[in-house]
Amino acid sequence: MTTDENYVILYDMDKEWTLRGRGGRLLRLTYRLGRREAATSVAPVLTVREACRRLGKSRRQVYRYMRTGRLQPCAQVLGQWLFAQAAVEDLERRPIPSTLRRFFWDVRLADLSIDRHREFILGRLLEDGDRQALHWVCRTYPRRAVVDFLRDRGAALLSRRAWVFWSLAYGLDTRAGGRSSWRRRGRAWGGVR
């Protein structure tokens, strides 16, 4: 069940601005000047916080996108940047270049999302990628994302050789063995190798 919600956000020289939305979506922006009321339909917008949640990025990364021009704000209201929802969705659906198709032979490139399928993409490209693929990884993903991948999931998704190589390249400790604890225990019992 959705209901209309009204938010009065600003009084500006006898104008009363009201946002009308349904279910968290902004639908109309109206202002009242005396008895006269004017309304306009508004494209859906997202705040920085909502953009961070949708993109899976930190505030710092979203502000970096603003500085580099990858994400353009549409307005700033009371100190809060607003982004067009369509722009955030376009950034969310950044395509993987067709030159990397040979590394993803079993999936359609159009179905992959750079942010949502980060572990899968990093696993494939760090394991089998050539110079061009690795250059794309470095341009696309921040260093912190690659380090987190190597620390959390790299040992499970990469071969031991690739995991040790990339861990050393990114300055991580490889003494843990690169395998989960159940694998180490199994080895001690003469089990899993």
C-alpha positions as CSV (number, residue, x, y, z in Angstrom):
1,M,0.0,0.0,0.0
2,T,1.5,3.3,-1.1
3,T,0.3,6.7,0.0
4,D,1.1,10.2,-1.1
5,E,3.7,12.0,1.0
6,N,4.1,15.7,1.1
7,Y,7.4,17.4,2.1
8,V,7.7,21.1,2.4
9,I,11.4,21.8,1.9
10,L,11.9,25.6,1.4
11,Y,10.3,28.9,1.8
12,D,11.7,31.4,-0.7
13,M,10.3,35.0,-0.8
14,D,6.6,34.0,-0.2
15,K,7.0,30.8,-2.3
16,E,6.3,27.5,-0.6
17,W,8.0,24.6,-2.3
18,T,6.5,21.2,-1.9
19,L,7.7,17.8,-3.1
20,R,5.1,15.2,-3.8
21,G,6.1,11.6,-4.2
22,R,4.8,8.1,-3.9
23,G,6.7,5.2,-2.4
24,G,9.9,7.2,-2.1
25,R,9.8,8.4,-5.7
26,L,9.7,12.1,-6.5
27,L,6.8,12.8,-8.9
28,R,5.9,16.5,-8.7
29,L,7.5,19.7,-7.5
30,T,5.0,22.5,-6.8
31,Y,5.3,25.9,-5.5
32,R,2.6,28.2,-4.1
33,L,2.8,32.0,-4.5
34,G,-0.1,33.5,-2.6
35,R,-3.1,31.8,-4.0
36,R,-1.5,30.8,-7.2
37,E,0.0,27.3,-7.4
38,A,2.3,26.0,-10.2
39,A,3.3,22.4,-10.6
40,T,5.9,20.6,-12.7
41,S,6.6,17.0,-13.1
42,V,10.1,16.0,-12.1
43,A,12.4,13.2,-13.3
44,P,13.3,10.9,-10.4
45,V,16.4,12.0,-8.5
46,L,18.7,10.4,-6.0
47,T,20.6,11.9,-3.2
48,V,24.3,11.1,-2.7
49,R,23.4,8.6,0.0
50,E,21.0,6.8,-2.3
51,A,23.5,6.9,-5.2
52,C,26.1,5.3,-3.0
53,R,23.8,2.5,-2.0
54,R,22.7,1.9,-5.6
55,L,26.3,1.9,-7.0
56,G,27.9,0.1,-4.0
57,K,30.4,2.9,-3.6
58,S,31.5,5.2,-0.8
59,R,30.7,8.9,-0.7
60,R,34.3,9.6,-1.6
61,Q,34.0,7.5,-4.7
62,V,30.8,9.2,-5.8
63,Y,32.4,12.7,-5.3
64,R,35.3,11.4,-7.3
65,Y,32.9,10.5,-10.1
66,M,31.6,14.1,-9.9
67,R,35.1,15.6,-10.2
68,T,36.0,13.4,-13.1
69,G,32.7,14.0,-14.9
70,R,31.5,10.4,-14.9
71,L,28.4,11.4,-12.8
72,Q,26.9,14.9,-13.3
73,P,24.7,16.3,-10.5
74,C,21.4,17.9,-11.6
75,A,20.9,20.1,-8.6
76,Q,22.0,21.0,-5.1
77,V,19.3,21.6,-2.6
78,L,20.1,22.7,0.9
79,G,23.7,21.5,0.6
80,Q,22.6,18.0,-0.7
81,W,23.6,17.0,-4.2
82,L,20.9,15.4,-6.3
83,F,21.5,13.1,-9.3
84,A,19.2,12.1,-12.0
85,Q,18.2,8.5,-11.4
86,A,18.8,7.7,-15.1
87,A,22.4,8.9,-14.9
88,V,23.1,6.7,-11.8
89,E,21.5,3.7,-13.6
90,D,23.7,4.3,-16.7
91,L,26.7,4.3,-14.5
92,E,25.5,1.2,-12.8
93,R,25.2,-0.6,-16.2
94,R,28.6,0.3,-17.6
95,P,29.4,-2.2,-20.3
96,I,32.5,-4.4,-20.4
97,P,34.5,-3.7,-23.6
98,S,34.0,-6.2,-26.4
99,T,37.8,-6.7,-26.5
100,L,37.5,-8.7,-23.3
101,R,34.8,-11.0,-24.7
102,R,37.3,-14.0,-25.0
103,F,37.7,-14.1,-21.2
104,F,33.9,-14.3,-20.6
105,W,33.1,-17.0,-23.2
106,D,30.4,-18.6,-21.1
107,V,28.3,-15.5,-20.3
108,R,26.8,-12.6,-22.3
109,L,28.7,-9.3,-21.7
110,A,25.5,-7.4,-21.7
111,D,24.4,-9.4,-18.6
112,L,27.5,-8.5,-16.6
113,S,27.5,-5.5,-14.3
114,I,30.9,-4.1,-13.5
115,D,29.9,-3.4,-9.9
116,R,27.5,-6.2,-9.1
117,H,29.7,-8.9,-10.6
118,R,33.0,-7.5,-9.4
119,E,34.4,-10.8,-7.9
120,F,33.6,-12.8,-11.0
121,I,35.2,-10.2,-13.4
122,L,38.3,-9.8,-11.2
123,G,38.7,-13.5,-10.8
124,R,38.6,-14.1,-14.6
125,L,40.8,-11.2,-15.5
126,L,43.4,-11.6,-12.8
127,E,43.7,-15.3,-13.5
128,D,43.7,-15.3,-17.4
129,G,43.9,-11.6,-18.5
130,D,46.5,-10.2,-20.8
131,R,48.1,-6.8,-20.6
132,Q,45.1,-5.0,-22.1
133,A,42.7,-6.7,-19.7
134,L,44.8,-5.9,-16.7
135,H,45.1,-2.3,-17.8
136,W,41.3,-2.1,-18.0
137,V,41.0,-3.6,-14.5
138,C,43.4,-0.9,-13.1
139,R,41.4,1.9,-14.8
140,T,38.0,0.5,-13.8
141,Y,38.4,-0.7,-10.2
142,P,40.0,1.3,-7.5
143,R,43.0,-0.2,-5.8
144,R,41.0,-0.8,-2.6
145,A,38.5,-3.0,-4.5
146,V,41.2,-5.2,-5.9
147,V,43.0,-5.5,-2.5
148,D,39.6,-6.4,-0.8
149,F,39.0,-9.0,-3.5
150,L,42.4,-10.6,-3.0
151,R,42.1,-10.6,0.8
152,D,38.5,-11.9,1.0
153,R,37.8,-14.0,-2.1
154,G,40.9,-14.2,-4.2
155,A,42.3,-17.3,-2.6
156,A,39.1,-19.2,-3.4
157,L,38.6,-17.9,-6.9
158,L,42.2,-17.7,-8.2
159,S,44.8,-20.5,-8.6
160,R,47.4,-20.4,-5.9
161,R,50.1,-19.2,-8.3
162,A,47.9,-16.2,-9.5
163,W,46.8,-15.4,-5.9
164,V,50.4,-15.3,-4.6
165,F,51.5,-13.2,-7.6
166,W,48.8,-10.6,-7.2
167,S,49.0,-10.6,-3.4
168,L,52.7,-9.7,-3.7
169,A,52.1,-7.2,-6.4
170,Y,49.5,-5.4,-4.1
171,G,51.7,-5.8,-1.0
172,L,49.5,-8.3,0.9
173,D,50.8,-11.0,3.3
174,T,50.9,-14.4,1.6
175,R,52.0,-16.3,4.8
176,A,48.4,-17.3,5.5
177,G,48.7,-19.8,2.6
178,G,45.9,-18.3,0.6
179,R,43.4,-21.0,1.4
180,S,40.6,-21.0,3.8
181,S,41.0,-22.6,7.2
182,W,39.1,-25.8,6.4
183,R,41.6,-26.5,3.6
184,R,44.6,-26.0,6.0
185,R,43.0,-28.4,8.5
186,G,42.2,-30.9,5.9
187,R,45.9,-30.9,4.8
188,A,47.0,-31.5,8.3
189,W,44.8,-34.7,8.4
190,G,46.2,-35.9,5.1
191,G,42.9,-34.8,3.3
192,V,42.3,-32.0,0.8
193,R,45.4,-30.8,-1.0
